[in-house]
Amino acid sequence: MKPTLVILAAGLGSRYGGVKQMDPIGPSGENIIDYSVYDAIRAGFGRVVFVINAKIEQEFKEVYDERLKGKIVADYVIQDLHDLPKGAIFNPERVKPWGTGHAILAARDIVEEPFAVLNADDFYGRQAFEVMYKHLSALKVQDTQYAMVGFQLKNTLSENGSVSRGICQVNNGLLTDVVERTKIIRKGNQVFDEAETMPLELNENSWVSMNFWGFTPRYFEQSQAYFTDFVRENAQNIKAEFYIPYVTNLLINENKATVKVLESRDQWFGVTYREDKEETIQKVREMIVEGSYPENLWK
């Protein structure tokens, strides 16, 4: 049973100013999702599941049903604000779903094998998919030896504004803690998190999570239990989000799972901001010249 790739593509890209997941950055109209799927296919993944917003469902299916036909099985699930534990009542002013941890749960009824999960708007590089595939291929469906691809903070920054990153603590190759820092920015030779009143200096060599995780179906059961408690406590908070690192920290601290850090020294890039697009296009061109990718991924 080959691992599955779950792509979190429900966000509408508010900071970017459009549906950035579908914005072309390759010479033949490819977007970042295309490169992730392409890398997953050549690493050995057997299926891709897109977690999407109902507003872009039709557009996604029209593109990928044709593009991926005969190359990899593609399925689609909707991240729905109202997909909550039975009886849960939340603040009627809330309009956004409940975060990345909630997005994964949208796939709980159709994913029955070990799976990787990642963001739609991050370019992770071929190595990340290869090391994750190797880890997941050795797992059984009820195993709790999870994994995360770690990148060095200095390789994940944007020149066009602040970014959110999960700063990781690692011991003997295992994740011990991850703290979400939501306003990280470089100033000269230093890197700071400016989310608080007093900026916090960060070590640029720190390992960070870019939301590239590896789980088994057992994770769905564990996460659903935590989500039930989370909604009970945060139902009236219109901004509360159920993040993946929140779940992994609980699992680690309660000795219910381990998370192996699979290291990547690759340079991250993506389209957090619209200004990132031209730089991303240039980097893709360079990789094509180097022979890492063909001119047309799906020809």
KEKOL-33708 format. One record per residue (C-alpha): residue number from 1; residue in three letters; x, y, z. Coordinates in nm, 2 decimals. Example, Ala and Ser with C-alpha at 12.3 -4.5 7.8 and 13.67 -1.06 7.14 Angstrom:
2
+------+------+--------+--------+--------+
: resi : resn :      u :      v :      w :
+------+------+--------+--------+--------+
:    1 :  ALA :   1.23 :  -0.45 :   0.78 :
:    2 :  SER :   1.37 :  -0.11 :   0.71 :
+------+------+--------+--------+--------+
//
This chain:
299
+------+------+--------+--------+--------+
: resi : resn :      u :      v :      w :
+------+------+--------+--------+--------+
:    1 :  MET :   0.00 :   0.00 :   0.00 :
:    2 :  LYS :   0.16 :   0.32 :  -0.12 :
:    3 :  PRO :   0.15 :   0.63 :   0.10 :
:    4 :  THR :  -0.10 :   0.91 :   0.01 :
:    5 :  LEU :  -0.02 :   1.28 :  -0.02 :
:    6 :  VAL :  -0.27 :   1.52 :   0.14 :
:    7 :  ILE :  -0.25 :   1.88 :   0.01 :
:    8 :  LEU :  -0.40 :   2.16 :   0.22 :
:    9 :  ALA :  -0.54 :   2.40 :  -0.04 :
:   10 :  ALA :  -0.85 :   2.54 :   0.12 :
:   11 :  GLY :  -0.70 :   2.89 :   0.20 :
:   12 :  LEU :  -0.79 :   3.17 :  -0.04 :
:   13 :  GLY :  -0.46 :   3.35 :   0.02 :
:   14 :  SER :  -0.57 :   3.67 :   0.19 :
:   15 :  ARG :  -0.22 :   3.81 :   0.23 :
:   16 :  TYR :  -0.14 :   3.72 :  -0.13 :
:   17 :  GLY :  -0.45 :   3.88 :  -0.28 :
:   18 :  GLY :  -0.60 :   3.59 :  -0.48 :
:   19 :  VAL :  -0.62 :   3.21 :  -0.52 :
:   20 :  LYS :  -0.24 :   3.18 :  -0.51 :
:   21 :  GLN :  -0.25 :   2.80 :  -0.52 :
:   22 :  MET :  -0.36 :   2.82 :  -0.88 :
:   23 :  ASP :  -0.12 :   3.10 :  -0.99 :
:   24 :  PRO :   0.12 :   2.97 :  -1.26 :
:   25 :  ILE :   0.50 :   2.99 :  -1.18 :
:   26 :  GLY :   0.63 :   2.73 :  -1.44 :
:   27 :  PRO :   0.70 :   2.79 :  -1.81 :
:   28 :  SER :   0.41 :   2.57 :  -1.92 :
:   29 :  GLY :   0.16 :   2.72 :  -1.67 :
:   30 :  GLU :   0.24 :   2.49 :  -1.37 :
:   31 :  ASN :   0.17 :   2.62 :  -1.02 :
:   32 :  ILE :   0.34 :   2.52 :  -0.70 :
:   33 :  ILE :   0.09 :   2.24 :  -0.64 :
:   34 :  ASP :   0.19 :   2.08 :  -0.97 :
:   35 :  TYR :   0.55 :   2.07 :  -0.86 :
:   36 :  SER :   0.45 :   1.91 :  -0.53 :
:   37 :  VAL :   0.24 :   1.64 :  -0.70 :
:   38 :  TYR :   0.52 :   1.58 :  -0.96 :
:   39 :  ASP :   0.78 :   1.53 :  -0.68 :
:   40 :  ALA :   0.54 :   1.30 :  -0.49 :
:   41 :  ILE :   0.48 :   1.09 :  -0.80 :
:   42 :  ARG :   0.85 :   1.03 :  -0.87 :
:   43 :  ALA :   0.91 :   0.96 :  -0.50 :
:   44 :  GLY :   0.65 :   0.68 :  -0.51 :
:   45 :  PHE :   0.33 :   0.82 :  -0.36 :
:   46 :  GLY :   0.02 :   0.64 :  -0.49 :
:   47 :  ARG :  -0.26 :   0.90 :  -0.45 :
:   48 :  VAL :  -0.31 :   1.27 :  -0.39 :
:   49 :  VAL :  -0.60 :   1.41 :  -0.18 :
:   50 :  PHE :  -0.68 :   1.78 :  -0.22 :
:   51 :  VAL :  -0.84 :   1.95 :   0.08 :
:   52 :  ILE :  -1.01 :   2.25 :  -0.07 :
:   53 :  ASN :  -1.26 :   2.53 :  -0.02 :
:   54 :  ALA :  -1.60 :   2.48 :  -0.17 :
:   55 :  LYS :  -1.57 :   2.81 :  -0.35 :
:   56 :  ILE :  -1.28 :   2.67 :  -0.57 :
:   57 :  GLU :  -1.39 :   2.31 :  -0.59 :
:   58 :  GLN :  -1.51 :   2.33 :  -0.95 :
:   59 :  GLU :  -1.19 :   2.51 :  -1.07 :
:   60 :  PHE :  -0.97 :   2.25 :  -0.89 :
:   61 :  LYS :  -1.15 :   1.95 :  -1.04 :
:   62 :  GLU :  -1.15 :   2.10 :  -1.39 :
:   63 :  VAL :  -0.78 :   2.15 :  -1.38 :
:   64 :  TYR :  -0.66 :   1.83 :  -1.20 :
:   65 :  ASP :  -0.90 :   1.57 :  -1.32 :
:   66 :  GLU :  -0.75 :   1.63 :  -1.67 :
:   67 :  ARG :  -0.39 :   1.71 :  -1.57 :
:   68 :  LEU :  -0.34 :   1.41 :  -1.35 :
:   69 :  LYS :  -0.54 :   1.15 :  -1.55 :
:   70 :  GLY :  -0.33 :   0.83 :  -1.59 :
:   71 :  LYS :  -0.05 :   0.97 :  -1.36 :
:   72 :  ILE :  -0.18 :   0.95 :  -1.01 :
:   73 :  VAL :  -0.52 :   0.90 :  -0.84 :
:   74 :  ALA :  -0.67 :   1.23 :  -0.73 :
:   75 :  ASP :  -0.95 :   1.28 :  -0.48 :
:   76 :  TYR :  -1.10 :   1.60 :  -0.33 :
:   77 :  VAL :  -1.25 :   1.68 :   0.01 :
:   78 :  ILE :  -1.40 :   2.00 :   0.14 :
:   79 :  GLN :  -1.28 :   2.18 :   0.46 :
:   80 :  ASP :  -1.62 :   2.28 :   0.60 :
:   81 :  LEU :  -1.66 :   2.53 :   0.88 :
:   82 :  HIS :  -1.95 :   2.32 :   1.01 :
:   83 :  ASP :  -1.76 :   1.99 :   1.02 :
:   84 :  LEU :  -1.76 :   1.98 :   1.40 :
:   85 :  PRO :  -1.82 :   1.73 :   1.68 :
:   86 :  LYS :  -2.19 :   1.64 :   1.72 :
:   87 :  GLY :  -2.38 :   1.90 :   1.92 :
:   88 :  ALA :  -2.11 :   2.17 :   1.89 :
:   89 :  ILE :  -2.24 :   2.52 :   1.87 :
:   90 :  PHE :  -2.00 :   2.80 :   1.77 :
:   91 :  ASN :  -2.01 :   3.18 :   1.74 :
:   92 :  PRO :  -2.23 :   3.27 :   1.44 :
:   93 :  GLU :  -1.99 :   3.55 :   1.35 :
:   94 :  ARG :  -1.71 :   3.30 :   1.26 :
:   95 :  VAL :  -1.67 :   3.26 :   0.89 :
:   96 :  LYS :  -1.33 :   3.08 :   0.85 :
:   97 :  PRO :  -1.27 :   2.71 :   0.92 :
:   98 :  TRP :  -1.06 :   2.60 :   1.22 :
:   99 :  GLY :  -0.71 :   2.58 :   1.09 :
:  100 :  THR :  -0.46 :   2.32 :   0.95 :
:  101 :  GLY :  -0.54 :   2.05 :   1.21 :
:  102 :  HIS :  -0.91 :   2.08 :   1.12 :
:  103 :  ALA :  -0.82 :   2.06 :   0.74 :
:  104 :  ILE :  -0.65 :   1.72 :   0.79 :
:  105 :  LEU :  -0.96 :   1.59 :   0.95 :
:  106 :  ALA :  -1.16 :   1.66 :   0.63 :
:  107 :  ALA :  -0.97 :   1.36 :   0.48 :
:  108 :  ARG :  -1.04 :   1.12 :   0.77 :
:  109 :  ASP :  -1.31 :   0.92 :   0.58 :
:  110 :  ILE :  -1.11 :   0.85 :   0.27 :
:  111 :  VAL :  -0.74 :   0.81 :   0.38 :
:  112 :  GLU :  -0.67 :   0.46 :   0.51 :
:  113 :  GLU :  -0.30 :   0.44 :   0.46 :
:  114 :  PRO :   0.01 :   0.63 :   0.59 :
:  115 :  PHE :   0.00 :   0.98 :   0.45 :
:  116 :  ALA :   0.20 :   1.30 :   0.42 :
:  117 :  VAL :   0.04 :   1.64 :   0.45 :
:  118 :  LEU :   0.17 :   1.97 :   0.33 :
:  119 :  ASN :   0.08 :   2.33 :   0.23 :
:  120 :  ALA :  -0.04 :   2.41 :  -0.12 :
:  121 :  ASP :   0.17 :   2.73 :  -0.14 :
:  122 :  ASP :   0.52 :   2.60 :  -0.03 :
:  123 :  PHE :   0.78 :   2.46 :  -0.26 :
:  124 :  TYR :   0.95 :   2.19 :  -0.06 :
:  125 :  GLY :   1.20 :   2.03 :  -0.31 :
:  126 :  ARG :   1.25 :   1.67 :  -0.42 :
:  127 :  GLN :   1.45 :   1.56 :  -0.12 :
:  128 :  ALA :   1.16 :   1.63 :   0.12 :
:  129 :  PHE :   0.93 :   1.39 :  -0.07 :
:  130 :  GLU :   1.19 :   1.12 :  -0.09 :
:  131 :  VAL :   1.27 :   1.11 :   0.28 :
:  132 :  MET :   0.91 :   1.13 :   0.37 :
:  133 :  TYR :   0.81 :   0.85 :   0.14 :
:  134 :  LYS :   1.08 :   0.62 :   0.28 :
:  135 :  HIS :   0.96 :   0.69 :   0.64 :
:  136 :  LEU :   0.59 :   0.63 :   0.56 :
:  137 :  SER :   0.65 :   0.32 :   0.36 :
:  138 :  ALA :   0.79 :   0.14 :   0.67 :
:  139 :  LEU :   0.48 :   0.21 :   0.88 :
:  140 :  LYS :   0.16 :   0.02 :   0.95 :
:  141 :  VAL :  -0.18 :   0.19 :   0.96 :
:  142 :  GLN :  -0.19 :   0.20 :   1.35 :
:  143 :  ASP :   0.17 :   0.30 :   1.41 :
:  144 :  THR :   0.24 :   0.62 :   1.59 :
:  145 :  GLN :   0.59 :   0.69 :   1.47 :
:  146 :  TYR :   0.51 :   1.01 :   1.29 :
:  147 :  ALA :   0.75 :   1.24 :   1.10 :
:  148 :  MET :   0.81 :   1.60 :   1.00 :
:  149 :  VAL :   1.04 :   1.74 :   0.74 :
:  150 :  GLY :   1.25 :   2.01 :   0.91 :
:  151 :  PHE :   1.41 :   2.31 :   0.73 :
:  152 :  GLN :   1.66 :   2.56 :   0.87 :
:  153 :  LEU :   1.49 :   2.89 :   0.95 :
:  154 :  LYS :   1.74 :   3.09 :   0.74 :
:  155 :  ASN :   1.63 :   2.89 :   0.43 :
:  156 :  THR :   1.26 :   2.97 :   0.47 :
:  157 :  LEU :   1.23 :   3.35 :   0.50 :
:  158 :  SER :   1.07 :   3.58 :   0.25 :
:  159 :  GLU :   1.23 :   3.91 :   0.14 :
:  160 :  ASN :   0.89 :   4.07 :   0.11 :
:  161 :  GLY :   0.75 :   4.05 :   0.46 :
:  162 :  SER :   0.70 :   3.84 :   0.77 :
:  163 :  VAL :   0.62 :   3.47 :   0.77 :
:  164 :  SER :   0.48 :   3.22 :   1.02 :
:  165 :  ARG :   0.70 :   2.92 :   1.11 :
:  166 :  GLY :   0.69 :   2.65 :   1.37 :
:  167 :  ILE :   1.02 :   2.67 :   1.56 :
:  168 :  CYS :   1.13 :   2.32 :   1.67 :
:  169 :  GLN :   1.32 :   2.17 :   1.96 :
:  170 :  VAL :   1.49 :   1.85 :   1.85 :
:  171 :  ASN :   1.65 :   1.58 :   2.07 :
:  172 :  ASN :   1.83 :   1.27 :   1.92 :
:  173 :  GLY :   1.64 :   1.32 :   1.59 :
:  174 :  LEU :   1.30 :   1.35 :   1.75 :
:  175 :  LEU :   1.08 :   1.65 :   1.78 :
:  176 :  THR :   1.02 :   1.75 :   2.15 :
:  177 :  ASP :   0.84 :   2.08 :   2.10 :
:  178 :  VAL :   0.72 :   2.31 :   1.83 :
:  179 :  VAL :   0.62 :   2.68 :   1.89 :
:  180 :  GLU :   0.43 :   2.87 :   1.62 :
:  181 :  ARG :   0.59 :   3.20 :   1.56 :
:  182 :  THR :   0.36 :   3.42 :   1.35 :
:  183 :  LYS :   0.56 :   3.73 :   1.25 :
:  184 :  ILE :   0.92 :   3.62 :   1.17 :
:  185 :  ILE :   1.13 :   3.87 :   0.97 :
:  186 :  ARG :   1.50 :   3.92 :   0.89 :
:  187 :  LYS :   1.66 :   4.26 :   0.98 :
:  188 :  GLY :   2.02 :   4.28 :   0.86 :
:  189 :  ASN :   2.20 :   3.98 :   1.00 :
:  190 :  GLN :   1.94 :   3.90 :   1.26 :
:  191 :  VAL :   1.60 :   3.72 :   1.26 :
:  192 :  PHE :   1.32 :   3.83 :   1.49 :
:  193 :  ASP :   0.96 :   3.73 :   1.58 :
:  194 :  GLU :   0.78 :   4.06 :   1.60 :
:  195 :  ALA :   0.44 :   3.92 :   1.70 :
:  196 :  GLU :   0.48 :   4.04 :   2.06 :
:  197 :  THR :   0.54 :   4.39 :   2.20 :
:  198 :  MET :   0.91 :   4.31 :   2.25 :
:  199 :  PRO :   1.07 :   4.15 :   1.94 :
:  200 :  LEU :   1.22 :   3.81 :   2.01 :
:  201 :  GLU :   1.56 :   3.72 :   1.84 :
:  202 :  LEU :   1.57 :   3.38 :   1.68 :
:  203 :  ASN :   1.85 :   3.15 :   1.58 :
:  204 :  GLU :   1.86 :   3.14 :   1.20 :
:  205 :  ASN :   1.99 :   2.78 :   1.21 :
:  206 :  SER :   1.69 :   2.66 :   1.41 :
:  207 :  TRP :   1.49 :   2.38 :   1.26 :
:  208 :  VAL :   1.14 :   2.49 :   1.16 :
:  209 :  SER :   0.83 :   2.31 :   1.05 :
:  210 :  MET :   0.69 :   2.41 :   0.71 :
:  211 :  ASN :   0.38 :   2.19 :   0.77 :
:  212 :  PHE :   0.52 :   1.89 :   0.59 :
:  213 :  TRP :   0.41 :   1.61 :   0.82 :
:  214 :  GLY :   0.38 :   1.23 :   0.80 :
:  215 :  PHE :   0.11 :   1.04 :   0.98 :
:  216 :  THR :  -0.09 :   0.72 :   0.98 :
:  217 :  PRO :  -0.47 :   0.68 :   1.00 :
:  218 :  ARG :  -0.42 :   0.64 :   1.38 :
:  219 :  TYR :  -0.36 :   1.02 :   1.38 :
:  220 :  PHE :  -0.72 :   1.09 :   1.28 :
:  221 :  GLU :  -0.85 :   0.92 :   1.59 :
:  222 :  GLN :  -0.61 :   1.10 :   1.82 :
:  223 :  SER :  -0.66 :   1.44 :   1.65 :
:  224 :  GLN :  -1.04 :   1.41 :   1.65 :
:  225 :  ALA :  -1.04 :   1.36 :   2.03 :
:  226 :  TYR :  -0.83 :   1.68 :   2.08 :
:  227 :  PHE :  -1.04 :   1.87 :   1.84 :
:  228 :  THR :  -1.36 :   1.79 :   2.03 :
:  229 :  ASP :  -1.20 :   1.94 :   2.35 :
:  230 :  PHE :  -1.07 :   2.24 :   2.15 :
:  231 :  VAL :  -1.41 :   2.33 :   2.01 :
:  232 :  ARG :  -1.57 :   2.29 :   2.35 :
:  233 :  GLU :  -1.32 :   2.54 :   2.49 :
:  234 :  ASN :  -1.30 :   2.78 :   2.19 :
:  235 :  ALA :  -1.65 :   2.77 :   2.03 :
:  236 :  GLN :  -1.71 :   3.14 :   2.09 :
:  237 :  ASN :  -1.36 :   3.26 :   1.98 :
:  238 :  ILE :  -1.39 :   3.36 :   1.62 :
:  239 :  LYS :  -1.02 :   3.36 :   1.56 :
:  240 :  ALA :  -0.91 :   3.04 :   1.74 :
:  241 :  GLU :  -0.73 :   2.79 :   1.51 :
:  242 :  PHE :  -0.66 :   2.42 :   1.56 :
:  243 :  TYR :  -0.30 :   2.40 :   1.43 :
:  244 :  ILE :  -0.12 :   2.07 :   1.35 :
:  245 :  PRO :   0.17 :   2.17 :   1.59 :
:  246 :  TYR :  -0.09 :   2.20 :   1.87 :
:  247 :  VAL :  -0.18 :   1.84 :   1.81 :
:  248 :  THR :   0.17 :   1.71 :   1.78 :
:  249 :  ASN :   0.28 :   1.88 :   2.10 :
:  250 :  LEU :   0.00 :   1.71 :   2.29 :
:  251 :  LEU :   0.08 :   1.37 :   2.14 :
:  252 :  ILE :   0.45 :   1.41 :   2.23 :
:  253 :  ASN :   0.39 :   1.54 :   2.58 :
:  254 :  GLU :   0.14 :   1.27 :   2.66 :
:  255 :  ASN :   0.37 :   1.00 :   2.52 :
:  256 :  LYS :   0.11 :   0.90 :   2.26 :
:  257 :  ALA :   0.34 :   0.94 :   1.96 :
:  258 :  THR :   0.69 :   1.02 :   1.84 :
:  259 :  VAL :   0.77 :   1.26 :   1.56 :
:  260 :  LYS :   1.10 :   1.20 :   1.37 :
:  261 :  VAL :   1.26 :   1.51 :   1.22 :
:  262 :  LEU :   1.36 :   1.44 :   0.86 :
:  263 :  GLU :   1.62 :   1.70 :   0.78 :
:  264 :  SER :   1.62 :   1.90 :   0.46 :
:  265 :  ARG :   1.89 :   2.15 :   0.37 :
:  266 :  ASP :   1.70 :   2.27 :   0.06 :
:  267 :  GLN :   1.61 :   2.64 :   0.01 :
:  268 :  TRP :   1.24 :   2.69 :   0.07 :
:  269 :  PHE :   1.04 :   2.92 :  -0.15 :
:  270 :  GLY :   0.68 :   3.00 :  -0.21 :
:  271 :  VAL :   0.43 :   3.27 :  -0.26 :
:  272 :  THR :   0.33 :   3.41 :   0.08 :
:  273 :  TYR :   0.32 :   3.75 :  -0.08 :
:  274 :  ARG :   0.24 :   3.86 :  -0.44 :
:  275 :  GLU :   0.59 :   4.01 :  -0.45 :
:  276 :  ASP :   0.73 :   3.66 :  -0.40 :
:  277 :  LYS :   0.60 :   3.54 :  -0.74 :
:  278 :  GLU :   0.88 :   3.68 :  -0.97 :
:  279 :  GLU :   1.15 :   3.53 :  -0.75 :
:  280 :  THR :   0.97 :   3.20 :  -0.74 :
:  281 :  ILE :   0.94 :   3.20 :  -1.12 :
:  282 :  GLN :   1.32 :   3.26 :  -1.15 :
:  283 :  LYS :   1.41 :   2.98 :  -0.91 :
:  284 :  VAL :   1.19 :   2.74 :  -1.11 :
:  285 :  ARG :   1.37 :   2.84 :  -1.43 :
:  286 :  GLU :   1.70 :   2.78 :  -1.27 :
:  287 :  MET :   1.60 :   2.43 :  -1.16 :
:  288 :  ILE :   1.48 :   2.35 :  -1.51 :
:  289 :  VAL :   1.81 :   2.46 :  -1.66 :
:  290 :  GLU :   1.99 :   2.24 :  -1.40 :
:  291 :  GLY :   1.78 :   1.94 :  -1.51 :
:  292 :  SER :   1.58 :   1.90 :  -1.19 :
:  293 :  TYR :   1.25 :   1.94 :  -1.37 :
:  294 :  PRO :   1.13 :   1.93 :  -1.73 :
:  295 :  GLU :   1.00 :   2.23 :  -1.92 :
:  296 :  ASN :   0.65 :   2.08 :  -1.91 :
:  297 :  LEU :   0.56 :   1.86 :  -1.61 :
:  298 :  TRP :   0.26 :   1.69 :  -1.76 :
:  299 :  LYS :   0.35 :   1.65 :  -2.13 :
+------+------+--------+--------+--------+
//
